[in-house]
Amino acid sequence: MVVAAKSEAASPVAEGARHPLDPLTAPEMEQAAALVRGRHTSRQLRVVSIALREPLKRDVLAFSPGDPIVRRAFVVAIDRADGKLYEGVANLATDRLESWVHQPGAQPSPTMDEYMDADRVIRADKGWRAAMKRRGVENLDLVQIDPWPAGNFGDPREQGHRILRGISYVRDEQASNGYARPVEGLVAVVDLNEQRVLHLVDEGNAPIPEADIRYDLESQQPVRDDLKPLDIVQSEGVSFTLEGHELSWQRWRMRVSHHPREGLVIHQVGYEDPASPASGDADARGELRSICYRMSLSEMVVPYGDNSPGQYWKNAFDSGEIGLGRTTNSLTLGCDCLGEIVYLDGLVAEPRDGTRTIENAICIHEEDFNVLWKHTNGANDGAAEVRRSRRLVVSSWATVGNYDYGFYWYFYEDGSIEHEIKLTGIIQTMAVGRGAPSGSAQMVAKNLAGPIHQHFFCVRMDMDIDGTKNTVQEVESRPLPPGPDNEHHNVFEAVVTPIRSERESGRKVHSPTARHWRIANPSRTNAVGEPVAYALFPGETADMMAGPESAVAKRAEFATKQLWVTREAPDELYAGGAYPSQTTGGDGIPSFVSAQRALERQDVVLWYVVGTTHIVRPEDFPVAPVHRSGFALRPWGFFDTNPGLDVAPSRMACGHLVGECTCDHGAHGNGAH
Ligand code: CO
């Protein structure tokens, strides 16, 4: 059944799975949870996540519609009675738990009910109540407590405990912006298993800032009233189709789903190439050429750069320690997404039982995006050829504490793919007493500063350029030394070097040589005899400022470089390790590349790190305007020519094609006849 593309929510869980990569349905998650609870009967067992156990890639690639599908669920749970983490695989076809294994030493990300427990435990703590009283805070009900992932700073009091760090904000009323009034230097470290405050940090004497600086609509009256409507109308509907989770638009094909940990995941991105007719294809639609098997945000981390007791430990791994899937927003038509929208829902397992549907978790729509290509031919009486660019947008949003992140994948008619991360929400704040803060924080309001910090996003892309056997190349532009080959001192050339093994992985950007990377298929050549390829062009990048001996550099080694390349392995999904909570480092990327596997003509996985350094500015408060950061994947000899040549010209308001119009628009206005 083709889901008619219209503005109504399309339910992804209405029917059983028709493809091996379809995410789990609610009954499947409940079946998996029941199998686990049948085996592990502790009443303190809490489900951290239940996700599809993806079949092996070779089995998915061999799948044809109608083939039998084996469905498996991967369950992560914690027994709060002893703090032990368990992993299980449930076979949903045979209704059997195939494995149930304790993972010693690992801490899963805290569950949502553990975050709520931390709030309750802190509020009940005598020491915390006394600290608030000392600061003159009367109404504790209005205090906002943000429990944070704890990290691991070697404090012997904390080793072996499952902890969160709670910080407090004072609000004048429920709708106030707590971040305007932080309680500086007060950090309650909560033991989640023992349900008590393990120790309380109470340092510094910065007063609580007084002003309730808000951003909600009520606080901003009157709002501007001088914008006329800008309507986005697609009178004949959208140009894409969504069949189950399979999305088709122009020549793009892909599978879109919501993952309980990663959030938005796109599988099997391919391009139907009419220039390369598929053999024996009667309707001559062209070969479906693979580009990427799986793309998602693997991990992210936000290290703060201030030394004060309330700040130095802030290093949230927003995916592995919190979860971008379970913090995914339900999107609203007309606000988050404008125009003709098709949504996909998300689904997450609840810790105690049941599931929670995140309605409208993924937004799919088209956008007019200015000019795809143009030329005005002066030698031909100024005849102009111009094509509008239309792009397909697949996006989702997550709110992680104070910050909000939008994850956008754009697909273009020239074969390009772009990933854009939108950063907005509220900055971390710190109260400042007399005097200006040092360079590691910026004043944003009276007695209120924003600590300097960085955001690192590691995007995992299992690239499959025309098949699974690819080679990654580093490309740099270099001037030739002066000499007979460079007598005019103008010569420079592109130097292409393969990344031969994981030993050479861990690459940094280098702007003087415009360093970037290509993913090539050496066994398939284009019309000029070179390997077909896609190129990865960096956007904003940042070097990690925290030193190599810092806790965050050890735990988030993936963020110390911009590009890592590994050999595809089904259990290597997370750049900071499967369970980064309270680790001391070594998991994830450093462990993967230590295998030093050869990479040429192999099934390669790219791990690209987008980094942004956020020196906070006054305009970032009380809510920060969206900051955009990302990268691009562009075809590099993947096609033999500009694949957007055959895009049809747009019609003008007068109905003529651009270039054909002889109407006198100046005289008649707006193209009216
Ligand atoms: Co920021």
Boltz pocket constraint, residues with backbone or C-beta under 6 A from the ligand:
constraints:
  - pocket:
      binder: B
      contacts: [[A, 423], [A, 427], [A, 453], [A, 455], [A, 614]]
      max_distance: 6.0
